[in-house]
Every structure is written in C-alpha cells, then in structure tokens.
Amino acid sequence: MVTAIVFVKADVARIHEVAEAIAALEGISEVYSTTGPYDLIAMVRVRRHDELNDVIPGRLNKVPGIVDTETHIAFRTYSQHDLEAAFALGLPGAD
C-alpha cells in the first residue's frame, strides 16, 4: 500500500464543497479540515506507486475550488490503526 498526504488550500467559500468532492474520489481514504496554512488534508491510499498519478494530478488537483496543493509520500507506517486495517483486508467480519 502506498500512502500520500496531500495538503490542500481551497477557495474559502468552497471548503466544504471541495472536501466532499475530494472525499468522493477513488483512492482517497480520508479528508480532514485543518487549521494552519492549509484548509484540508487528504489521505491517498493506493496499491501501486504509479496509481498516485491517476489520483493526485489526474483527479484531485482538478477539483474546482482548489487553489494549491502540496503532496508528501509516506515511506513507512507506524500507526497501529493502519497496520490492523492492512492485515484485516479481505477477512470476513473485518471493518
């Protein structure tokens, strides 16, 4: 699993609309509204590195109302939540 964290600056009047549009995209697992210089943080999770191109410049950056983005690629996951989710994929009764 490849994870990217995308920081998003949005048109202030459209933050809610932009967040919902990003959250609806395939490959986006979560979108958070945040304080600080960026309005939103989108978590991108795909199976292969080359799929990031389809999700980020291919779809996410084209959402109307986005002013700027900054993308970071994660090298390793340390979160127990993410590790449990990865091992639960495809198992009956897994959330």
C-alpha atoms as one frame of an Amber mdcrd trajectory, in Angstrom:
protein
   0.000   0.000   0.000   1.312   3.440  -0.941   0.193   6.426   1.116   0.403
  10.084   0.159  -0.636  13.046   2.260  -1.953  15.971   0.227  -2.232  19.404
   1.847  -4.928  21.448   0.108  -5.598  25.180   0.009  -9.147  25.850  -1.144
 -11.279  28.843  -2.010 -12.581  29.829   1.445 -16.181  29.960   0.246 -15.936
  26.403  -1.124 -14.015  24.444   1.534 -16.932  22.150   2.425 -17.747  21.502
  -1.243 -14.082  20.845  -2.096 -13.689  18.460   0.864 -16.735  16.433  -0.165
 -15.594  16.282  -3.797 -12.134  15.070  -2.778 -13.573  12.505  -0.339 -15.687
  11.033  -3.150 -12.638  10.287  -5.319 -11.399   6.733  -5.674  -8.111   6.345
  -3.811  -8.943   8.921  -1.130  -9.390   7.316   2.293  -9.958  10.417   4.451
 -10.190  14.184   4.179  -9.627  16.359   7.233 -10.406  20.052   7.662  -7.496
  21.673   9.480  -6.135  24.846  10.970  -2.951  26.462   9.726  -1.817  27.389
   6.239  -3.808  24.577   4.576  -7.565  24.109   4.699  -7.724  20.358   4.104
  -5.536  17.278   4.330  -6.369  14.346   2.068  -5.040  10.859   2.682  -4.401
   8.977  -0.554  -4.018   5.206  -0.343  -3.345   3.160  -3.456  -1.858  -0.250
  -4.155   0.904   0.868  -6.537   3.072   3.971  -6.718   2.070   4.719 -10.322
  -1.595   4.993  -9.261  -0.730   8.210  -7.412  -0.529   9.927 -10.800  -4.134
   8.958 -11.562  -5.417  10.142  -8.192  -3.474  13.317  -7.416  -2.782  15.220
 -10.656  -5.347  13.175 -12.552  -8.376  13.813 -10.323  -7.712  15.565  -7.013
  -5.906  18.608  -8.441  -8.753  19.094 -10.921 -11.436  19.562  -8.252 -12.954
  23.041  -8.721 -12.150  25.366  -5.831  -8.641  24.054  -5.132  -6.135  26.898
  -5.048  -2.921  24.983  -4.243  -1.692  21.568  -3.097   1.436  20.115  -1.538
   1.995  16.358  -1.662   4.097  14.183   0.650   4.749  10.472   0.067   4.899
   8.264   3.177   7.797   5.813   3.401   6.615   3.722   6.344   3.524   3.373
   8.531   3.907   3.421  12.297   0.217   3.683  13.190  -1.289   0.591  14.804
  -4.632   1.551  13.215  -3.159   1.385   9.705  -1.343  -1.876  10.394  -4.504
  -3.539  11.741  -6.505  -2.328   8.736  -3.917  -3.690   6.304  -3.953  -7.152
   7.890  -7.780  -7.186   8.039  -8.243  -6.683   4.273 -10.498  -9.310   2.821
 -11.240 -11.117   6.064 -14.864 -11.935   6.910 -16.205  -9.602   9.566 -13.403
  -7.066   9.083 -14.472  -3.421   9.130
